């Protein structure tokens, strides 16, 4: 007989000590009495079948756990899988969720279309209005409060300590999606949130080559979520987990550089008379500039920049004239990406709903990558000048 045999494993491992976690592609592993005991207890501690537990996935989850400052963490097959699995774990028919109106389009669909079909009531509030949170959480029993810590694409900040206090006073738990901020800027668990979710596809991986999600919080809740991951089938592939682990090794360096460039790029855009508005928490005219100073870490304000042009027609023309920034969905990668919410992340919303969510006509979203600032400014200047504004005058040179 040729090839690998299971009993070769001991001699092979005794001669190799990998510097990085191996990619464990095996679906199933040899059983022993320890494994059988684990199976009887839910099957989450030992490695015996990869849908339940996989060493490569666990290695990446441990890095995320430390980044979030959590006691436990789990990985899923996508950010939406992390959101859906968490909400379905924590909520039952008859429960009520108070959620932010300003959320990712697919998250909104889950909240307003899918959860009500399961008998879960969802009431929406302005994410940035603490009084609305207090009112809605206090007027009737609620199981959860749900929001994004930094909204997509309007970059509004959730006052995590205040909303957490309001939720807890009402007997609810606060679950937050921290994708736009990432743990480089904000660790929500340190400010009172009960569960933090990340689309690990974005800043955590950072290379636009992995779809993954992450959930972090207390061990008891994470055990329940992991059981739902097993039964709903949202487990992460081990090769994707390895790529995520590799991206995490440069996470802090990448996000710091991206955030610095984004702040400078926002300031440059604001100096152009043909740009109607620029949104970035580093700017003094951001409505939550002071909150950003209290909440966000190490002076970082994030790698996302949103700006507004005359209308969708001009914005589309400018976006499609860019040569460095790539027109694509997603964010958080090493390359700068540009998109417009009305035809991508929030395409499922009607025009009136987009207005209520703060999405203006002509709004453009930039995910700033690792390119030099002067390269990005030159790219934007050429595109803006090629399509001059009818309302704001010709733009300045960079």
N, C-alpha and C positions, 0 to 999 in steps of 0.2 A: 504494500500500500504506500502510495506517495502522497506528498502534501502535508498540510497541517493536521495535527491530531490534538484534541483537547488536553491530553496528558503531556504534551510538549510545553505547555504554558509555563510551568514552574521553572524549567531549565532556561527557557527563553528570557523570562523576566529577571532571573538572577544575574543575567549577563548584560542587562540594559537598564539604564536609569535616565529616562528622557527629561530634558530641560523644560519642555512644554508638554501639556497634557496630550496623550495619544488620542486619536480619533477612534472611538470604540464603535465600529460599524455593526458589531454582532447584535442580532435581534434577541437571542436567547443565550443563557449561561447555565453551566452545570449546577444542578441542585444539590443541596446538602440539608442537614437538619436545621441550620440557621435560616436558610432560605425558606424552608417550609414553615417555620415559625413566623417569619415575616409575612408570608402569604396569608397566613391565618389572621394576621393583625392589620391587613390592608395593603401590604406589599410595597411600602414606600422607603424602607430603610436599606434593604439589601439589593444587590444587583443580580437579577435573575431573568428579567424580561424588560426590554428597553422602553416599552411604553410606560412602565411604572417608574423606572429609574435607570439612568445611563451615566457612567462615570464622566464622560466628556461634558454632558449637559450639566451635571452637578458641579464640575469644576468652574464652568462659566457662571452658574448661579451663585456660587460662593463669592466671586468677584463682585457681582451686582449687589449681593447682600452687604458686603463691606462698604461699597460706595454709597448705598442708601442709609447706612447706619442702622440696619434692621437686624432683628434676631433670626429671621428666616426669609428665604426668597425662593421663587420658582420661575422657570422659563416656559414659554408657550410658543406655538407655531406662528404667531403674529401679534401685533399690538391689539387688534380688534378681538382676537381670541382671549387675550389677557383681560380685556375689559368685559367681554360677554361672560366669560367663565367666572370672573369675580362677582359680577352683579347677580348671575344666576345662582351662585353659591350663597350669597348673603341675603337674597330676597325670596319671599314666598308669595303665593297668591294671597291677595288681600293687603299686602304691604304697600307703603307709600314711599316714593323717592322724591326728594327735592333736588333738582339739578340745575346747573347753569345753562342759560340759553346759548351762550357763546361756547360751543363745542364743535369738534370735528364733525363733518357732515354725516359720516357713517355712524358715529356715536349717537348723533341726534336721531338718526333713523332707528337705532336700537332702542333709544329711550321713548320716543313718541309713537313708534309703529309696532315694535315687537314686544316690549315689556307689557303694554296694556293688553295684548292678546293673551298674556299669561295671568291676567288679573292683578297686575301691579300698576298702581296709579303713579303718574309722574307729573309734577308741577314744576314749571320753569321759572327761574328768576334771573335777574341781571347779575352776572358773576361778580361784578365789582361793587355792588350795592349791599353792604353788610346789613342794613336795615331790612331789605327785602328777604335776606336769608333768615334773619331773626323772626320776621313776621310769618313766613311760610313754615318754618320749622316749628314755631310755637302754636300755630292755629289748629293743628291736628297731628295725631301721632305719625311719626315718620321713622322708617327703618334706616334710611341712608341719606346723606347729603353727597352729591357728586359734582365735581367740577374739574376743569383744567387749571393748573397753577399759573400758566401763561397761555392766554387764549389764542387760537388759530383763526384768522390771521391778524386779529386786531391788537395782539400783544397786551391785552388787559391783564392785570395781576390779581390773583385771588389773595385776599388778606387771610392767609391760612390760620394764624392764631385766633383771629376773631371768629371766623366761620367754624373752626373746630370747637371753640367754646360754645357757640350757639347750638351746634349739633349735639354736643354732649349734654348741654342743659336740657335739651328736648328728648334725651334718651336715644339719639341717633348716632351713627358712626359716620366719619368723614372719609370718603374715598376720593383720591385725586389722581389725575393723569398728569404726570410731570414731564412729558416728552419734550415740550418746547424749551423748558428751563434746563432739564437734566439735573442730576445730582451735583454737577459742577457748580451750578448756580444756587441750587436750593435742595435741601433735604427735608421734605415735608414732615416726616415722622418726628423730627426734632421740634416742630412747631405745632404739634397736636394732632396731625392727621393720623388716621388709624390704618390706612392701607395706601400704598403708592404704586401706581402702574406706570410703566414706560413702554412705548414702542421702541424696543431695542434695535429695530431696523434703522433708527435715526442716529442720534449722537453717540449712543453707546457703542454701536458697531462702527459707524463713521465712514464706511467705504462703499456704500450703495450696492452691496453684494449679498445681503442677508435679510430675510424676513423673519422677525422674531419679536416676542413680547416678554415682559418681565413683570412680576408682582412681588412686593416685599411688605413685610409687616410682622405680626406676632406669630409664634409657632403654631398655636392652636388654629388660627384662621388660615394660615398657609397649608396646614395639613388638610383642612376641608377643601381648599381650592385645588390642591394637588389631587385629591380624590376625584374632583370634577374634571380635571384635566385628563385623568385616566379614562373616565367613563365617556366624556365627550370627544376624546381623541385629539385633543389639541396639543399633544406633546411635540417638542422641538426635535428636529433631526440632528443627530450627533455631528455631522459635518458642518451644519449651520452653527451649531453651538461652538465648534472649534473656531470658526471664522469670527464669531462674536467675541470669544475669549481673546483672540489675537487683536481685534480692534480695541478692546478694552485696555490693552496695555499702553496705548497712546492716548487714551480718552482725555485725560486732564490737559496734556500738552495741546491737543487739537482744539479743544473747546476754548481754552484761554486765548489762543491765537485768533480763532474765528471771532470771538467776542470783541477782542480789541479792534480787529479790522472792521467789524460791523458798526461799532460806535463811531469810528472815523468816517466810514462810508455814509452813515446817517447824517453826520454833520456836514459832509460835502454835498449831499443831496439837498439838505435844507437851505443851502446857500444859493441854489439855483432858482431863479424867479419863475421858471416854467414847471416847477414841481409844486403842486397845490398843498400837499401835507406830507410829513415824514413821521413815522411812528417807531420809536425805539426807547426803551426805558432809561437809556443814558441821557436823554434830552430833558432839559428843564421844563419844556412844554408838554411832556408826557403827563397825563392827568394823575398818574400814580408814581411820579418820580420820587417823592419822599418815601413812599412805601417800598419802592425798589431798594432804596438805601438801607432800610431796616431789615428787609427780608432776604435779599440776594447776597451771595457770599463773595468775599474777596474783591469787591469792586466790579465784578463781572455783570454784564447786563444782557448777555445772550447774543447768538449769532444770526437771529432773524431780524430783518428790516422790512417794514411795510411802508410803501409810499403810494401817493394818489396823484394821478394825472387828470386831465380835463374830463375824459370819458373813457368808456371801454374801447372805443374805436382807436383813439390815439394810443392808449395803453397797449393794446394788442400789437399795433404797428411798431411801437418802441421795443416791446419785448421780443418781437420776431426779427428785429434788426441787431440784436445783441450777438456777438461772436464768441465771447468768453463765457459768459453766463449761459447755461443750457436751459432751454425751455423743457421742464420736466417736473413731475410731481415728486413727492418725498422731500426730505430735508436732512441736514446734519452730516452730510458727506464731505469729503475733502474738496469736492468741486462745487462751485457756486451754481445754484439752481434758481430758476425764476419761473413763477406761475401766476395765474390770476384766479382768485377764489371762485369767481362767478361761473367759470367753466371747468373747474377741477374739484377742489376739496369741498365746495359748497354748491355744486351743480344741482343737487337734489332739492335745494331750497328755492322757493319762488322769489320773485323780486321783492315783494313786501317783507318776506321772512328775512331776506338778506339785509334789508334796511334795519329791521329790528335787531339783527345780530351785529350791527355796526359795520357791515360790509358795504362800502361806498362804491358807486360807479367809478371806474378807472383805477381801482385798487390793485396794486402789484405786490407780490410777496417774494422777497429774496431770502434764500438760505445761503449765507456767506460761507465760502470755502476757505482754502488755504492759499489762494492766489494773492500776489502782492497788491496792496491798496491801489497803487498808481495804475496797475493794469485794469482793475475793476472800474476805477473812475474814468479812465480813457474809453473803455468799452461802453459805459453808460452815457458818457458825453457824446460819443459819436451817434449812438442810437437816438438820444433825445434831440440832438441838433438836426438829425436827418428827418425828424417829424416834429417841426416846431408847433408850439402851442398857439391857438387862436385867442387865448384869454390871458395868458400870463407873460407873454413876450418871449423873445429868443433867449435861450439859456446862456449862462456864462461858461467860459472854458474852464477845465479842471485846474 
